[in-house]
Amino acid sequence: WLGTSLSIVKKGDGSATTDSVAQTLNVPSRPAAPAGVASTDETAIDAKDGTLINVNTGMEYKRGTAGAWSNVAGTSVTTLEPDTYYVRTKATAAAFVSEAQPVTVNAYVPTAETTPAAVIDYTA
């Protein structure tokens, strides 16, 4: 129904009343997903310090597809675990919620220590 016009009629009872005059209701399209939303990744093993940036209080986010929507309280969301997060603009009195923008917080990938040059001195 989004992005279409609906014609609404109240049906009469057929004996005392007739159908009402049609009223047209334009249903707006869903707004586009918010642009510019980004993330920062974890900075250490199991740090759980990922962030969503370029967000605002008119938005909400959720973790994964099964998470619950939470309001954004400022211009970033902190202490996030690695996962895919979805960010959308909240509904208002004049607009539906927007499409959701997926943003990924990646897990920290540690680098391996260099292999030591160990040797055995058999004569010692």
C-alpha positions in Angstrom: 0.0 0.0 0.0 3.0 2.3 0.4 3.2 4.9 -2.4 -0.3 4.4 -3.6 -3.7 6.2 -3.5 -6.6 4.5 -1.8 -10.2 5.2 -2.4 -12.3 4.8 0.8 -16.1 4.5 0.8 -18.4 3.9 3.7 -21.0 1.4 2.5 -24.6 2.3 3.0 -27.1 -0.2 4.4 -29.1 -0.3 1.2 -32.4 0.8 2.7 -31.9 4.0 4.8 -28.4 5.0 3.6 -26.4 4.9 0.4 -22.6 4.7 -0.1 -20.7 7.7 1.0 -18.7 9.9 -1.5 -15.3 8.3 -2.1 -12.4 9.9 -0.2 -8.9 9.6 -1.7 -6.1 8.8 0.8 -2.6 9.1 -0.5 -0.3 6.7 1.3 3.3 8.1 1.1 6.2 5.9 0.2 8.6 4.6 2.8 11.6 7.0 3.3 15.0 5.9 2.1 17.5 4.4 4.5 19.6 7.0 6.4 22.7 7.9 4.5 26.2 8.3 5.9 25.8 5.9 8.9 29.0 4.1 9.5 30.7 2.0 12.2 34.0 1.5 13.9 35.3 -2.0 14.6 36.5 -3.6 17.8 40.0 -2.4 18.8 41.1 -5.5 20.7 40.1 -9.2 21.2 36.7 -9.3 22.9 36.8 -5.6 23.6 33.1 -5.1 22.6 33.9 -1.4 21.8 32.5 -1.1 18.3 30.5 2.1 17.5 27.8 3.4 15.2 28.7 6.9 14.0 26.9 9.6 12.1 23.6 8.8 13.8 21.2 11.1 15.6 18.2 11.0 18.0 15.8 10.7 15.1 17.1 7.2 14.5 16.8 3.8 16.0 19.0 0.7 15.7 18.9 -3.1 16.4 21.4 -5.9 16.5 20.9 -8.6 13.9 17.6 -9.4 12.2 16.0 -10.7 15.4 17.0 -7.8 17.7 14.6 -5.2 19.2 14.7 -1.6 18.0 16.4 0.8 20.4 16.5 4.6 20.3 19.7 6.4 19.5 20.5 8.7 22.4 23.1 11.0 20.7 25.4 11.1 17.7 27.0 7.7 18.3 26.2 4.3 19.8 29.1 2.7 21.7 30.1 -0.6 23.4 28.8 -2.7 20.5 29.8 -6.4 20.0 30.8 -7.5 16.5 27.6 -8.1 14.4 25.5 -6.5 11.8 23.4 -3.7 13.0 20.4 -2.1 11.3 19.8 1.7 11.5 16.6 3.4 10.4 14.9 6.8 10.8 12.1 6.6 13.4 8.5 7.1 12.4 7.0 10.6 12.9 3.4 12.0 12.8 4.1 12.7 9.1 6.3 9.8 7.9 6.7 6.1 8.2 9.9 4.5 9.5 12.6 4.5 6.8 14.2 1.5 5.2 16.9 0.0 7.4 20.6 0.6 6.6 22.8 -2.4 7.5 26.1 -1.5 9.2 28.7 -4.1 10.3 30.9 -3.9 13.4 33.8 -6.3 12.7 35.6 -8.4 15.3 39.2 -7.4 16.0 41.6 -9.6 14.0 44.9 -10.0 15.9 48.2 -10.4 14.2 50.3 -13.5 14.9 53.6 -13.0 16.7 56.6 -13.6 14.5 58.1 -17.0 14.7 61.1 -17.0 16.8 64.5 -18.1 15.4 65.0 -20.9 18.0 67.9 -23.3 17.5 69.3 -26.1 19.6 73.0 -26.2 20.4 73.5 -30.0 20.6 77.1 -29.8 21.6 76.4 -27.6 24.6 
